[in-house]
Amino acid sequence: MDYKSYKIIETKCKRSIKNNQKAEGKSMKNQRTKCKGIKSKWIAWKLRKEGFQIATVEPDWHNPEKDIYVFEMVPGFQEALDRILEERQQNKIKYKKDK
């Protein structure tokens, strides 16, 4: 799947304090997790409907009017993202055929 066409960014994000950082005794510098930044509001909305939480919302440096929705890579996230992207691709193909 070509993620660039759907504006998805692989990034690292800091874990939130909710995830027992203080209990683990690790500093914020060492506590990094893999995350994905989603520029599409529609894809972010679909991921939230699937039950994934947005870790942070950051401004897009290249386009300040838009936001980047950052999701933490938890088990099942990549499969849900692939399913959503495939559904979107199928809808685009179906729409072009209907015209």
Biopython code that builds the backbone (N, CA, C, O; Angstrom):
import numpy as np
from Bio.PDB.StructureBuilder import StructureBuilder

atoms = [
    (1, "MET", "N", (0.849, -1.176, 0.000)),
    (1, "MET", "CA", (0.000, 0.000, 0.000)),
    (1, "MET", "C", (0.894, 1.239, 0.000)),
    (1, "MET", "O", (1.872, 1.302, 0.745)),
    (2, "ASP", "N", (0.563, 2.203, -0.821)),
    (2, "ASP", "CA", (1.339, 3.429, -0.917)),
    (2, "ASP", "C", (0.825, 4.422, 0.122)),
    (2, "ASP", "O", (-0.202, 5.072, -0.077)),
    (3, "TYR", "N", (1.551, 4.529, 1.229)),
    (3, "TYR", "CA", (1.096, 5.390, 2.319)),
    (3, "TYR", "C", (1.270, 6.870, 2.015)),
    (3, "TYR", "O", (0.559, 7.694, 2.590)),
    (4, "LYS", "N", (2.191, 7.233, 1.130)),
    (4, "LYS", "CA", (2.398, 8.649, 0.830)),
    (4, "LYS", "C", (1.164, 9.271, 0.209)),
    (4, "LYS", "O", (0.862, 10.438, 0.460)),
    (5, "SER", "N", (0.447, 8.506, -0.598)),
    (5, "SER", "CA", (-0.746, 9.055, -1.226)),
    (5, "SER", "C", (-1.848, 9.334, -0.200)),
    (5, "SER", "O", (-2.752, 10.129, -0.461)),
    (6, "TYR", "N", (-1.775, 8.685, 0.964)),
    (6, "TYR", "CA", (-2.773, 8.913, 2.006)),
    (6, "TYR", "C", (-2.248, 9.787, 3.133)),
    (6, "TYR", "O", (-2.905, 9.939, 4.162)),
    (7, "LYS", "N", (-1.079, 10.355, 2.944)),
    (7, "LYS", "CA", (-0.517, 11.315, 3.889)),
    (7, "LYS", "C", (-0.334, 10.725, 5.275)),
    (7, "LYS", "O", (-0.842, 11.269, 6.255)),
    (8, "ILE", "N", (0.387, 9.616, 5.364)),
    (8, "ILE", "CA", (0.662, 8.969, 6.638)),
    (8, "ILE", "C", (2.154, 9.082, 6.912)),
    (8, "ILE", "O", (2.972, 8.814, 6.032)),
    (9, "ILE", "N", (2.505, 9.472, 8.114)),
    (9, "ILE", "CA", (3.883, 9.712, 8.491)),
    (9, "ILE", "C", (4.264, 8.750, 9.600)),
    (9, "ILE", "O", (3.526, 8.601, 10.574)),
    (10, "GLU", "N", (5.422, 8.088, 9.461)),
    (10, "GLU", "CA", (5.927, 7.282, 10.565)),
    (10, "GLU", "C", (6.750, 8.200, 11.452)),
    (10, "GLU", "O", (7.586, 8.955, 10.957)),
    (11, "THR", "N", (6.525, 8.143, 12.737)),
    (11, "THR", "CA", (7.201, 9.041, 13.660)),
    (11, "THR", "C", (7.397, 8.343, 14.997)),
    (11, "THR", "O", (6.870, 7.253, 15.222)),
    (12, "LYS", "N", (8.144, 8.965, 15.865)),
    (12, "LYS", "CA", (8.285, 8.490, 17.236)),
    (12, "LYS", "C", (7.630, 9.517, 18.142)),
    (12, "LYS", "O", (7.778, 10.720, 17.929)),
    (13, "CYS", "N", (6.920, 9.059, 19.134)),
    (13, "CYS", "CA", (6.278, 9.989, 20.049)),
    (13, "CYS", "C", (6.586, 9.582, 21.474)),
    (13, "CYS", "O", (6.909, 8.429, 21.763)),
    (14, "LYS", "N", (6.479, 10.546, 22.343)),
    (14, "LYS", "CA", (6.696, 10.281, 23.757)),
    (14, "LYS", "C", (5.458, 9.617, 24.324)),
    (14, "LYS", "O", (4.331, 9.982, 23.988)),
    (15, "ARG", "N", (5.675, 8.658, 25.169)),
    (15, "ARG", "CA", (4.571, 7.981, 25.835)),
    (15, "ARG", "C", (3.938, 8.920, 26.847)),
    (15, "ARG", "O", (4.629, 9.730, 27.465)),
    (16, "SER", "N", (2.660, 8.818, 27.014)),
    (16, "SER", "CA", (1.982, 9.673, 27.983)),
    (16, "SER", "C", (2.219, 9.164, 29.400)),
    (16, "SER", "O", (2.612, 8.016, 29.607)),
    (17, "ILE", "N", (1.973, 10.034, 30.363)),
    (17, "ILE", "CA", (2.187, 9.679, 31.765)),
    (17, "ILE", "C", (1.198, 8.596, 32.189)),
    (17, "ILE", "O", (1.448, 7.885, 33.162)),
    (18, "LYS", "N", (0.080, 8.460, 31.476)),
    (18, "LYS", "CA", (-0.918, 7.443, 31.803)),
    (18, "LYS", "C", (-0.330, 6.038, 31.743)),
    (18, "LYS", "O", (-0.820, 5.131, 32.415)),
    (19, "ASN", "N", (0.711, 5.854, 30.949)),
    (19, "ASN", "CA", (1.263, 4.516, 30.739)),
    (19, "ASN", "C", (2.286, 4.134, 31.797)),
    (19, "ASN", "O", (3.218, 3.384, 31.507)),
    (20, "ASN", "N", (2.133, 4.626, 33.002)),
    (20, "ASN", "CA", (2.954, 4.240, 34.151)),
    (20, "ASN", "C", (4.443, 4.499, 33.957)),
    (20, "ASN", "O", (5.273, 3.655, 34.296)),
    (21, "GLN", "N", (4.781, 5.663, 33.413)),
    (21, "GLN", "CA", (6.190, 5.996, 33.243)),
    (21, "GLN", "C", (6.889, 6.103, 34.583)),
    (21, "GLN", "O", (7.999, 5.602, 34.766)),
    (22, "LYS", "N", (6.225, 6.761, 35.512)),
    (22, "LYS", "CA", (6.855, 6.951, 36.816)),
    (22, "LYS", "C", (7.052, 5.613, 37.521)),
    (22, "LYS", "O", (8.040, 5.424, 38.230)),
    (23, "ALA", "N", (6.120, 4.689, 37.332)),
    (23, "ALA", "CA", (6.243, 3.374, 37.958)),
    (23, "ALA", "C", (7.409, 2.594, 37.363)),
    (23, "ALA", "O", (8.058, 1.812, 38.059)),
    (24, "GLU", "N", (7.675, 2.808, 36.065)),
    (24, "GLU", "CA", (8.780, 2.109, 35.427)),
    (24, "GLU", "C", (10.118, 2.720, 35.798)),
    (24, "GLU", "O", (11.152, 2.062, 35.681)),
    (25, "GLY", "N", (10.115, 3.968, 36.245)),
    (25, "GLY", "CA", (11.353, 4.627, 36.641)),
    (25, "GLY", "C", (12.225, 5.039, 35.471)),
    (25, "GLY", "O", (13.439, 5.168, 35.631)),
    (26, "LYS", "N", (11.645, 5.249, 34.300)),
    (26, "LYS", "CA", (12.409, 5.651, 33.127)),
    (26, "LYS", "C", (12.144, 7.117, 32.822)),
    (26, "LYS", "O", (11.054, 7.632, 33.070)),
    (27, "SER", "N", (13.150, 7.773, 32.284)),
    (27, "SER", "CA", (12.986, 9.181, 31.947)),
    (27, "SER", "C", (12.229, 9.310, 30.633)),
    (27, "SER", "O", (12.103, 8.341, 29.884)),
    (28, "MET", "N", (11.723, 10.512, 30.357)),
    (28, "MET", "CA", (10.987, 10.763, 29.132)),
    (28, "MET", "C", (11.876, 10.607, 27.901)),
    (28, "MET", "O", (11.382, 10.244, 26.833)),
    (29, "LYS", "N", (13.169, 10.871, 28.026)),
    (29, "LYS", "CA", (14.073, 10.774, 26.884)),
    (29, "LYS", "C", (14.180, 9.337, 26.394)),
    (29, "LYS", "O", (14.231, 9.095, 25.188)),
    (30, "ASN", "N", (14.214, 8.386, 27.317)),
    (30, "ASN", "CA", (14.367, 6.988, 26.941)),
    (30, "ASN", "C", (13.044, 6.326, 26.587)),
    (30, "ASN", "O", (13.027, 5.258, 25.974)),
    (31, "GLN", "N", (11.949, 6.944, 26.964)),
    (31, "GLN", "CA", (10.631, 6.340, 26.795)),
    (31, "GLN", "C", (10.023, 6.807, 25.471)),
    (31, "GLN", "O", (9.284, 7.791, 25.450)),
    (32, "ARG", "N", (10.316, 6.130, 24.386)),
    (32, "ARG", "CA", (9.780, 6.465, 23.075)),
    (32, "ARG", "C", (9.052, 5.246, 22.515)),
    (32, "ARG", "O", (9.473, 4.107, 22.720)),
    (33, "THR", "N", (7.965, 5.498, 21.815)),
    (33, "THR", "CA", (7.219, 4.421, 21.184)),
    (33, "THR", "C", (7.016, 4.772, 19.715)),
    (33, "THR", "O", (7.114, 5.937, 19.328)),
    (34, "LYS", "N", (6.737, 3.770, 18.910)),
    (34, "LYS", "CA", (6.456, 4.022, 17.505)),
    (34, "LYS", "C", (5.047, 4.555, 17.365)),
    (34, "LYS", "O", (4.111, 4.075, 18.004)),
    (35, "CYS", "N", (4.920, 5.546, 16.526)),
    (35, "CYS", "CA", (3.622, 6.164, 16.274)),
    (35, "CYS", "C", (3.470, 6.420, 14.788)),
    (35, "CYS", "O", (4.444, 6.390, 14.036)),
    (36, "LYS", "N", (2.246, 6.669, 14.374)),
    (36, "LYS", "CA", (1.975, 7.088, 13.004)),
    (36, "LYS", "C", (1.216, 8.392, 13.050)),
    (36, "LYS", "O", (0.270, 8.558, 13.820)),
    (37, "GLY", "N", (1.650, 9.316, 12.211)),
    (37, "GLY", "CA", (0.962, 10.593, 12.067)),
    (37, "GLY", "C", (0.053, 10.534, 10.857)),
    (37, "GLY", "O", (0.492, 10.186, 9.762)),
    (38, "ILE", "N", (-1.198, 10.870, 11.048)),
    (38, "ILE", "CA", (-2.193, 10.829, 9.986)),
    (38, "ILE", "C", (-2.601, 12.260, 9.667)),
    (38, "ILE", "O", (-3.048, 12.994, 10.548)),
    (39, "LYS", "N", (-2.447, 12.655, 8.404)),
    (39, "LYS", "CA", (-2.837, 14.006, 8.007)),
    (39, "LYS", "C", (-4.300, 14.082, 7.594)),
    (39, "LYS", "O", (-4.891, 15.162, 7.610)),
    (40, "SER", "N", (-4.883, 12.967, 7.230)),
    (40, "SER", "CA", (-6.266, 12.944, 6.775)),
    (40, "SER", "C", (-7.218, 12.887, 7.978)),
    (40, "SER", "O", (-7.145, 11.976, 8.803)),
    (41, "LYS", "N", (-8.096, 13.865, 8.054)),
    (41, "LYS", "CA", (-9.072, 13.905, 9.149)),
    (41, "LYS", "C", (-10.043, 12.732, 9.054)),
    (41, "LYS", "O", (-10.477, 12.204, 10.078)),
    (42, "TRP", "N", (-10.388, 12.317, 7.827)),
    (42, "TRP", "CA", (-11.322, 11.212, 7.623)),
    (42, "TRP", "C", (-10.727, 9.907, 8.129)),
    (42, "TRP", "O", (-11.409, 9.143, 8.812)),
    (43, "ILE", "N", (-9.453, 9.638, 7.802)),
    (43, "ILE", "CA", (-8.811, 8.404, 8.251)),
    (43, "ILE", "C", (-8.674, 8.415, 9.773)),
    (43, "ILE", "O", (-8.884, 7.388, 10.417)),
    (44, "ALA", "N", (-8.326, 9.559, 10.350)),
    (44, "ALA", "CA", (-8.221, 9.664, 11.810)),
    (44, "ALA", "C", (-9.579, 9.399, 12.462)),
    (44, "ALA", "O", (-9.653, 8.738, 13.498)),
    (45, "TRP", "N", (-10.631, 9.905, 11.869)),
    (45, "TRP", "CA", (-11.975, 9.694, 12.403)),
    (45, "TRP", "C", (-12.350, 8.209, 12.361)),
    (45, "TRP", "O", (-12.905, 7.673, 13.320)),
    (46, "LYS", "N", (-12.034, 7.543, 11.222)),
    (46, "LYS", "CA", (-12.334, 6.112, 11.104)),
    (46, "LYS", "C", (-11.538, 5.294, 12.125)),
    (46, "LYS", "O", (-12.063, 4.340, 12.698)),
    (47, "LEU", "N", (-10.271, 5.664, 12.354)),
    (47, "LEU", "CA", (-9.461, 4.956, 13.353)),
    (47, "LEU", "C", (-10.030, 5.144, 14.756)),
    (47, "LEU", "O", (-10.018, 4.211, 15.559)),
    (48, "ARG", "N", (-10.526, 6.337, 15.054)),
    (48, "ARG", "CA", (-11.155, 6.566, 16.358)),
    (48, "ARG", "C", (-12.414, 5.738, 16.510)),
    (48, "ARG", "O", (-12.697, 5.235, 17.598)),
    (49, "LYS", "N", (-13.186, 5.585, 15.418)),
    (49, "LYS", "CA", (-14.386, 4.738, 15.470)),
    (49, "LYS", "C", (-14.017, 3.283, 15.707)),
    (49, "LYS", "O", (-14.800, 2.530, 16.286)),
    (50, "GLU", "N", (-12.817, 2.877, 15.259)),
    (50, "GLU", "CA", (-12.337, 1.508, 15.475)),
    (50, "GLU", "C", (-11.881, 1.299, 16.919)),
    (50, "GLU", "O", (-11.676, 0.161, 17.340)),
    (51, "GLY", "N", (-11.719, 2.386, 17.684)),
    (51, "GLY", "CA", (-11.350, 2.269, 19.089)),
    (51, "GLY", "C", (-9.938, 2.699, 19.426)),
    (51, "GLY", "O", (-9.503, 2.526, 20.565)),
    (52, "PHE", "N", (-9.203, 3.257, 18.466)),
    (52, "PHE", "CA", (-7.836, 3.721, 18.724)),
    (52, "PHE", "C", (-7.861, 5.168, 19.161)),
    (52, "PHE", "O", (-8.590, 5.984, 18.597)),
    (53, "GLN", "N", (-7.060, 5.487, 20.172)),
    (53, "GLN", "CA", (-7.038, 6.837, 20.708)),
    (53, "GLN", "C", (-5.960, 7.670, 20.045)),
    (53, "GLN", "O", (-4.890, 7.164, 19.706)),
    (54, "ILE", "N", (-6.246, 8.948, 19.862)),
    (54, "ILE", "CA", (-5.256, 9.882, 19.330)),
    (54, "ILE", "C", (-4.312, 10.235, 20.467)),
    (54, "ILE", "O", (-4.747, 10.702, 21.520)),
    (55, "ALA", "N", (-2.996, 10.009, 20.252)),
    (55, "ALA", "CA", (-2.008, 10.325, 21.285)),
    (55, "ALA", "C", (-1.831, 11.836, 21.394)),
    (55, "ALA", "O", (-1.904, 12.392, 22.490)),
    (56, "THR", "N", (-1.601, 12.500, 20.272)),
    (56, "THR", "CA", (-1.468, 13.954, 20.251)),
    (56, "THR", "C", (-1.960, 14.484, 18.912)),
    (56, "THR", "O", (-2.074, 13.746, 17.933)),
    (57, "VAL", "N", (-2.245, 15.764, 18.894)),
    (57, "VAL", "CA", (-2.561, 16.477, 17.658)),
    (57, "VAL", "C", (-1.523, 17.574, 17.525)),
    (57, "VAL", "O", (-1.369, 18.411, 18.415)),
    (58, "GLU", "N", (-0.808, 17.564, 16.401)),
    (58, "GLU", "CA", (0.256, 18.531, 16.179)),
    (58, "GLU", "C", (-0.048, 19.332, 14.924)),
    (58, "GLU", "O", (-0.708, 18.828, 14.015)),
    (59, "PRO", "N", (0.423, 20.576, 14.860)),
    (59, "PRO", "CA", (0.221, 21.349, 13.631)),
    (59, "PRO", "C", (1.123, 20.831, 12.522)),
    (59, "PRO", "O", (2.230, 20.357, 12.779)),
    (60, "ASP", "N", (0.646, 20.923, 11.301)),
    (60, "ASP", "CA", (1.442, 20.542, 10.138)),
    (60, "ASP", "C", (2.335, 21.727, 9.786)),
    (60, "ASP", "O", (1.844, 22.815, 9.485)),
    (61, "TRP", "N", (3.638, 21.512, 9.827)),
    (61, "TRP", "CA", (4.577, 22.614, 9.593)),
    (61, "TRP", "C", (4.516, 23.118, 8.159)),
    (61, "TRP", "O", (4.756, 24.299, 7.908)),
    (62, "HIS", "N", (4.198, 22.244, 7.220)),
    (62, "HIS", "CA", (4.147, 22.639, 5.814)),
    (62, "HIS", "C", (2.827, 23.297, 5.441)),
    (62, "HIS", "O", (2.763, 24.056, 4.474)),
    (63, "ASN", "N", (1.798, 23.019, 6.183)),
    (63, "ASN", "CA", (0.474, 23.577, 5.925)),
    (63, "ASN", "C", (-0.166, 23.909, 7.274)),
    (63, "ASN", "O", (-0.890, 23.079, 7.823)),
    (64, "PRO", "N", (0.083, 25.102, 7.818)),
    (64, "PRO", "CA", (-0.349, 25.430, 9.186)),
    (64, "PRO", "C", (-1.852, 25.383, 9.438)),
    (64, "PRO", "O", (-2.275, 25.326, 10.593)),
    (65, "GLU", "N", (-2.661, 25.405, 8.393)),
    (65, "GLU", "CA", (-4.112, 25.342, 8.598)),
    (65, "GLU", "C", (-4.573, 23.932, 8.950)),
    (65, "GLU", "O", (-5.684, 23.746, 9.447)),
    (66, "LYS", "N", (-3.730, 22.949, 8.697)),
    (66, "LYS", "CA", (-4.100, 21.552, 8.919)),
    (66, "LYS", "C", (-3.390, 20.983, 10.141)),
    (66, "LYS", "O", (-2.423, 21.563, 10.635)),
    (67, "ASP", "N", (-3.879, 19.842, 10.625)),
    (67, "ASP", "CA", (-3.310, 19.167, 11.789)),
    (67, "ASP", "C", (-2.813, 17.781, 11.398)),
    (67, "ASP", "O", (-3.220, 17.216, 10.383)),
    (68, "ILE", "N", (-1.916, 17.246, 12.236)),
    (68, "ILE", "CA", (-1.455, 15.871, 12.111)),
    (68, "ILE", "C", (-1.932, 15.134, 13.349)),
    (68, "ILE", "O", (-1.641, 15.542, 14.473)),
    (69, "TYR", "N", (-2.664, 14.051, 13.143)),
    (69, "TYR", "CA", (-3.201, 13.250, 14.229)),
    (69, "TYR", "C", (-2.248, 12.090, 14.470)),
    (69, "TYR", "O", (-2.046, 11.261, 13.583)),
    (70, "VAL", "N", (-1.663, 12.021, 15.656)),
    (70, "VAL", "CA", (-0.648, 11.021, 15.967)),
    (70, "VAL", "C", (-1.296, 9.900, 16.775)),
    (70, "VAL", "O", (-1.902, 10.132, 17.821)),
    (71, "PHE", "N", (-1.150, 8.669, 16.258)),
    (71, "PHE", "CA", (-1.668, 7.476, 16.915)),
    (71, "PHE", "C", (-0.506, 6.606, 17.347)),
    (71, "PHE", "O", (0.472, 6.458, 16.614)),
    (72, "GLU", "N", (-0.609, 6.029, 18.537)),
    (72, "GLU", "CA", (0.405, 5.095, 19.011)),
    (72, "GLU", "C", (0.199, 3.742, 18.331)),
    (72, "GLU", "O", (-0.933, 3.292, 18.158)),
    (73, "MET", "N", (1.300, 3.101, 17.949)),
    (73, "MET", "CA", (1.238, 1.799, 17.277)),
    (73, "MET", "C", (0.986, 0.696, 18.310)),
    (73, "MET", "O", (1.918, 0.180, 18.927)),
    (74, "VAL", "N", (-0.265, 0.355, 18.481)),
    (74, "VAL", "CA", (-0.652, -0.720, 19.394)),
    (74, "VAL", "C", (-1.009, -1.942, 18.556)),
    (74, "VAL", "O", (-1.214, -1.810, 17.350)),
    (75, "PRO", "N", (-1.089, -3.123, 19.157)),
    (75, "PRO", "CA", (-1.456, -4.316, 18.380)),
    (75, "PRO", "C", (-2.806, -4.135, 17.697)),
    (75, "PRO", "O", (-3.778, -3.706, 18.319)),
    (76, "GLY", "N", (-2.851, -4.464, 16.427)),
    (76, "GLY", "CA", (-4.081, -4.344, 15.651)),
    (76, "GLY", "C", (-4.226, -3.031, 14.914)),
    (76, "GLY", "O", (-5.104, -2.898, 14.062)),
    (77, "PHE", "N", (-3.384, -2.055, 15.223)),
    (77, "PHE", "CA", (-3.505, -0.742, 14.591)),
    (77, "PHE", "C", (-3.199, -0.819, 13.099)),
    (77, "PHE", "O", (-3.958, -0.298, 12.282)),
    (78, "GLN", "N", (-2.093, -1.465, 12.739)),
    (78, "GLN", "CA", (-1.682, -1.524, 11.336)),
    (78, "GLN", "C", (-2.711, -2.258, 10.482)),
    (78, "GLN", "O", (-2.969, -1.861, 9.346)),
    (79, "GLU", "N", (-3.299, -3.321, 11.018)),
    (79, "GLU", "CA", (-4.320, -4.058, 10.282)),
    (79, "GLU", "C", (-5.554, -3.185, 10.055)),
    (79, "GLU", "O", (-6.129, -3.193, 8.967)),
    (80, "ALA", "N", (-5.959, -2.439, 11.074)),
    (80, "ALA", "CA", (-7.119, -1.553, 10.939)),
    (80, "ALA", "C", (-6.835, -0.446, 9.927)),
    (80, "ALA", "O", (-7.700, -0.094, 9.125)),
    (81, "LEU", "N", (-5.621, 0.100, 9.968)),
    (81, "LEU", "CA", (-5.247, 1.156, 9.029)),
    (81, "LEU", "C", (-5.243, 0.620, 7.597)),
    (81, "LEU", "O", (-5.743, 1.283, 6.688)),
    (82, "ASP", "N", (-4.688, -0.564, 7.390)),
    (82, "ASP", "CA", (-4.682, -1.162, 6.056)),
    (82, "ASP", "C", (-6.100, -1.414, 5.552)),
    (82, "ASP", "O", (-6.395, -1.192, 4.378)),
    (83, "ARG", "N", (-6.974, -1.878, 6.441)),
    (83, "ARG", "CA", (-8.369, -2.133, 6.063)),
    (83, "ARG", "C", (-9.077, -0.835, 5.665)),
    (83, "ARG", "O", (-9.829, -0.811, 4.690)),
    (84, "ILE", "N", (-8.839, 0.237, 6.415)),
    (84, "ILE", "CA", (-9.456, 1.533, 6.112)),
    (84, "ILE", "C", (-8.940, 2.074, 4.785)),
    (84, "ILE", "O", (-9.716, 2.594, 3.983)),
    (85, "LEU", "N", (-7.637, 1.956, 4.549)),
    (85, "LEU", "CA", (-7.066, 2.443, 3.296)),
    (85, "LEU", "C", (-7.568, 1.639, 2.100)),
    (85, "LEU", "O", (-7.820, 2.196, 1.032)),
    (86, "GLU", "N", (-7.710, 0.334, 2.283)),
    (86, "GLU", "CA", (-8.233, -0.505, 1.208)),
    (86, "GLU", "C", (-9.684, -0.149, 0.913)),
    (86, "GLU", "O", (-10.089, -0.092, -0.248)),
    (87, "GLU", "N", (-10.465, 0.091, 1.960)),
    (87, "GLU", "CA", (-11.866, 0.494, 1.789)),
    (87, "GLU", "C", (-11.951, 1.820, 1.037)),
    (87, "GLU", "O", (-12.803, 1.998, 0.167)),
    (88, "ARG", "N", (-11.075, 2.731, 1.377)),
    (88, "ARG", "CA", (-11.069, 4.038, 0.713)),
    (88, "ARG", "C", (-10.702, 3.889, -0.763)),
    (88, "ARG", "O", (-11.305, 4.529, -1.625)),
    (89, "GLN", "N", (-9.720, 3.049, -1.050)),
    (89, "GLN", "CA", (-9.310, 2.818, -2.437)),
    (89, "GLN", "C", (-10.448, 2.190, -3.239)),
    (89, "GLN", "O", (-10.692, 2.582, -4.380)),
    (90, "GLN", "N", (-11.143, 1.221, -2.651)),
    (90, "GLN", "CA", (-12.264, 0.583, -3.336)),
    (90, "GLN", "C", (-13.385, 1.581, -3.604)),
    (90, "GLN", "O", (-14.011, 1.539, -4.663)),
    (91, "ASN", "N", (-13.645, 2.480, -2.653)),
    (91, "ASN", "CA", (-14.682, 3.501, -2.846)),
    (91, "ASN", "C", (-14.312, 4.450, -3.969)),
    (91, "ASN", "O", (-15.184, 4.871, -4.729)),
    (92, "LYS", "N", (-13.028, 4.800, -4.093)),
    (92, "LYS", "CA", (-12.588, 5.682, -5.178)),
    (92, "LYS", "C", (-12.771, 5.005, -6.525)),
    (92, "LYS", "O", (-13.224, 5.634, -7.481)),
    (93, "ILE", "N", (-12.420, 3.724, -6.607)),
    (93, "ILE", "CA", (-12.576, 2.983, -7.860)),
    (93, "ILE", "C", (-14.049, 2.863, -8.231)),
    (93, "ILE", "O", (-14.424, 3.050, -9.389)),
    (94, "LYS", "N", (-14.877, 2.550, -7.247)),
    (94, "LYS", "CA", (-16.321, 2.418, -7.477)),
    (94, "LYS", "C", (-16.925, 3.739, -7.940)),
    (94, "LYS", "O", (-17.773, 3.759, -8.832)),
    (95, "TYR", "N", (-16.490, 4.836, -7.338)),
    (95, "TYR", "CA", (-17.019, 6.143, -7.702)),
    (95, "TYR", "C", (-16.634, 6.515, -9.141)),
    (95, "TYR", "O", (-17.438, 7.087, -9.876)),
    (96, "LYS", "N", (-15.393, 6.183, -9.534)),
    (96, "LYS", "CA", (-14.952, 6.487, -10.902)),
    (96, "LYS", "C", (-15.725, 5.661, -11.925)),
    (96, "LYS", "O", (-16.025, 6.149, -13.014)),
    (97, "LYS", "N", (-16.051, 4.412, -11.585)),
    (97, "LYS", "CA", (-16.813, 3.568, -12.501)),
    (97, "LYS", "C", (-18.249, 4.067, -12.661)),
    (97, "LYS", "O", (-18.828, 3.946, -13.740)),
    (98, "ASP", "N", (-18.822, 4.622, -11.607)),
    (98, "ASP", "CA", (-20.199, 5.108, -11.643)),
    (98, "ASP", "C", (-20.351, 6.359, -12.499)),
    (98, "ASP", "O", (-21.435, 6.635, -13.014)),
    (99, "LYS", "N", (-19.285, 7.105, -12.650)),
    (99, "LYS", "CA", (-19.375, 8.356, -13.444)),
    (99, "LYS", "C", (-19.526, 8.120, -14.881)),
    (99, "LYS", "O", (-19.613, 9.072, -15.657)),
]
sb = StructureBuilder()
sb.init_structure("model")
sb.init_model(0)
sb.init_chain("A")
sb.init_seg("    ")
for serial, (resi, resn, name, xyz) in enumerate(atoms, 1):
    if name == "N":
        sb.init_residue(resn, " ", resi, " ")
    sb.init_atom(name, np.array(xyz, "f"), 0.0, 1.0, " ", f" {name:<3s}", serial, name[0])
structure = sb.get_structure()
